[in-house]
Amino acid sequence: MILPAELCPGSRVVPSKCGPVSWVVMRLRVSFPVCAAVAAFTLLASFGSGAFAQTGPPESPVYVSIDPLAGVHYDNRYDISLGMAYDHLKAGPTLLQGSNLGGLDLSGSYWLTRRWGVEGSGRAYLGTSGAAPNPYNIQGPFISQYLFVAGPEYLGPHNKHGALIAHVLVGGAYGKFEQDLRGHPPSVVDFYNDQLAFGAVMGGHFDLNRSAHWVFRITPDAILTRYSTNYGNRVTQNDVNFAISVGAEYRFKKKR
């Protein structure tokens, strides 16, 4: 469509001289601000809906609690423990100086009922001992003691966190006292002879459960030994000494 210039003297769509005017040009100039306004309105609406969509407080994260002691039931058939061990020992009947020995404590249990079981223990203790005054200048000779005992044990107060277990174990104690005396008899330092003698362990376990199978174990005991001498006025003597071990126990999966 062509309009005469006289009909649009104030218009600046075309120059002052009359010329053709296109509706396409007019639609572009009008449609651009309209489209921009529509886009701006849509953007503001989307922000507004996002800002007011959440009316309540933000949701807190959900944490799942796992109890590592949930599987502790004291219904296992077997268990075994190993600990670092300490034992105080007198190597002779009249010695004033005792010996502080260190070693290992390996024990295992077979549970007959929920409360009663049978325990076996093997223990090895090594170290040096004081010696009686002697003309050979023997001081601090090396000695050792080995225990092989078994007996009943009883499960006392317990829960998922821990337990108290009592035991009385009897068997043999092998004392090796002459190995570091330079060939001299034990009488020169007032030691017992090397021998296999009666031994007993009386005490128990303090168990602290770490999981359904693993346990931190402390075992304080009184150890009774009955060693003797075969020289001079022969002496057979009962000695009661303190021992303790600290280690770990493992409960096997098989149940009663």
Summary of the structure (lengths in Angstrom):
residues: 256
radius of gyration: 45.4
end to end distance: 103.8
largest distance: 152.8
contacts: 723
relative contact order: 0.16
helix: 15%
strand: 46%
